[in-house]
Amino acid sequence: KKIYRIGSGSDPKSASTENDLTEKGITPLGGFPHFGEVNQDWVMLKGCTVGCRKRIITMRKSLLPQVSRKACEKIELKFIDTASK
């Protein structure tokens, strides 16, 4: 998986980017469906993870070096949408 961002739950500006300077947390208005508010540290991943909600996932460093163009590209988030769905 590709890691987009690692954030702190206590930081009120954790969902702000260089292009979007609005002070907002990662929790959308009304909280995440079937989960609630995020109060702890969090990781934003590309794609999805297998399993039920709130399942603990273990992440480890890759055993092989990632040399593909897709794996080596730099990620720049322009906007994180925190509107309620």
KAJODA-V413909 format. One record per backbone hydrogen bond with DSSP energy under -1.0 kcal/mol. NH is the residue of the N-H (numbers start at 1). CO is the residue of the C=O. If there is no record, write none. Layout:
nh->NH co->CO
nh->NH co->CO
This chain:
nh->4 co->44
nh->5 co->44
nh->7 co->42
nh->14 co->11
nh->15 co->24
nh->16 co->13
nh->17 co->20
nh->29 co->82
nh->31 co->28
nh->32 co->36
nh->35 co->32
nh->36 co->32
nh->42 co->7
nh->44 co->5
nh->46 co->2
nh->55 co->52
nh->72 co->68
